[in-house]
């Protein structure tokens, strides 16, 4: 019997990849307007290079971007950095919304199932995104990287969620967009698994070992019905 549904956050509930792309582009444009001589496409590509090297949660991306672009003047450096931070933040506030039908679907699920989050995002960033998207009241527990200091597919984040849920792994459905982390981790824990195909950045049938696959978020209702 299904008693709880756990979700990944980024790219499952939110279009995180789209938000990062558009926010990075806004930051690059702001740097250009603040006096950098490089083309904004070059600045944008440099930001993405640093994301690839340091991870998308890296907090000194703009500092490193400016250093690698050879900006040495203190005033120019600070002006461009702060312009980038402001542009990025404005774009984040504008774009961080739930995917289509997320709220309606969660409303239909919450009366029957416990709903929680297991994400690799840091605690502060996860909660900022949930609050900005209006999703902060739907989930308990919210397990982040900061809670275990390990990332999926480790079973530790899933185990921590089970402590709060007080259910058995076989009574839980985990929904995520990353086959190698979300699905493998939840499977190792003994949970039922559902791949959010719409959020996969590099989907292949060969890497999909999930019990269920959905093309859009609201398809979870059909998965739940088939489990029941």
N, C-alpha and C positions, 0 to 999 in steps of 0.2 A: 504494500500500500504506500502510495506517495504521500509524504507528510511535509516536505520542504523543498523549495527550489532555490538554488544558489546561482548567482549570476556573476560573470566577469563584468567589469565596468566599461573600460575603453574599447571602442569599436563594437561592443555588444549592445549596451544601452545608449551610448553616445557615438557620434561619428568623430572619433578622436583623430583619426588620420586626416580627415578633411579640415578639422579645426587647426591642427598643427601646421598643415600646409598653408592655409590662408593666413594664419597668424604670423608665420615666418615670412610670408610674402609682404604683409603689412609692415613688419619690422624692417625688412630690407628696403622698402620704399621710403620709410621714415629716415633711415640712415643716409640714403642718397640725398634726400631733401635737406638733411642736416649738414651737408657739405662734403660727403665722400665723393671722390672723383670716379670711383668704379661704377660700372653699370649695375642697376639693381638686380639683374639676373645673376651676375657674378657674386654679389653679396648674398643673395638667396641660396645659391649653390653652396657657398661657404658655410652658411648656417646649417644646411642639411648635412654637409660633410661632418660637422662637429656632432650633430645628432647621431650620425652613424657610428662615430668613434666613441662617443661618451654616453650615448643613450638619450632618449627623448626627454627624460626628466632632469637632465643636467642643468644646473642652476647658473652656470657661468658662461652660457653659450654666446651671449653678445659680447662679453669681455674678450673671449677667445677669438671670436670672429674679427673684431677690430684689430687685435694684435696680429693675427695672421694676415690681415689686409695691410699691415704696415702703418697703422695710425699711431703716431707717437706723441703728437701735441696733446697735452693734458686737457685743454679746453675743448678741442675738437673731439677727443675721445669721449669725454663725459657728455657732451652735447649729443653725440650720435648714440651713445648707449642709452641715455635716458629717453631720447626720442623713440628708440626701438622698443624699450620697455613699455612706454605709454601706448604706442600703436599696437603692440602685441596684446596688452591688457584690454584695450578697447575692443579689439577684434574677438578676443576670448569671451568677453561679456556678451557680445552680439551673437556668437555662434554656438555657445555651449547650451544646446537644447536637447531634449530626448529625441531619439529617433521616432519616426512616425508610428503612431499607435502604441507607444510604450506605456504611457500613463493609462490609457483605456484598458490595456491588457493587464497591467499590474492591478488596477482596481478590480478586475474580474477574478484575479487569482488570490488577492490578499485575504479574502474572507474564509478561504478554505485551506490555504497553505502558509507556512512560515516562509518568509522571503529574506534572503541575505545576499551579501556580496563577498566574493573572494577575488581580490585584485592585486596586481604587482605594483600598483601606483603607491607612492609614499602617502602616509596618513593625511597630511595637510592638503596635498593635491587632490586626493580622492574625495575628501569632504568638500573642498571648494567646488569641484565639478558636480557633485551631487546637489549641493545647495543652489548653484547657478542654474542647474537643469530642473530644479523643483522636485527632486527625487529623494531628498534627504529623509523624508518621513516614512518611506516605504520599507526600509530594510533594517533588520537586526538578526545577526551581527553584521558589521562591516569590517572584514579582515583585510588589512593592507600589508604591504611589504614591511612597514615599520613595526608590525606586531610580531613578526617571526624572523625578520632579516634574511629570509630565503625566498626565492621565487618559484613559482610553478615551473616544472611539474613536480617539485617536492610535495610530499603529502602533508607536510607540517601545517601550511595554511588551511588545508581542508580539515585536518584533525582539530585545529583550533575552532573552526566554525562549528563542528559537531558538538564540541563541549558546550557551546551556548545554545545550540538548537535542541540538544538532548534527544536526538534521534539516531537511528542506525544508518550507516552509509547506504544500504540498499533502499532506504526510504527517501533518498535525496536525488533530485535531478539537478545536474550542473549544466549551465548554458554558457558557452564561451565561443570566441571566434578564432582561437589559436590552437590548431590541432596538436602541435608538439608540446604545448604547455598546458592549456586548459583541459583538453580532452584526455591526454595521457595521464596528467596528474589526477584528475577525478576518477579515471578508470582504475588507476593503481590503488585508490582509496576504496574502491568498491561501489562507487556511485553510478547511477544511470547518467548518460552523457548526451548532450545535444549540441551540435555544431551550428553556430550562427554563420552560415555561409556568406550572408550579405556583408559581414564584417571582415572576412578573410582578405588579406592583402595579396596572398599568393596561393590560391586554392588549387589543390589537385586531388583527384579521386583516390590516388594511391596513398596519400597521407591522411585521408579521412577514415578514422576507425571509430567514429562516434556511433552510438546506438541510434540516434536520430539526427536529421539535418533539416534546418529550416531556411527558407528563402527570404522571409521577412519576419519581424519580431512577433507579430500576432499569430504566426503559425504555431507558437508554443501551446496555444489552446488545443490544437489538434493532437500534439504530442502528449499532453497531459491526459486527454480523453483516451488515447490509445493505451497509455500506461494503466489507467484506471479500469 
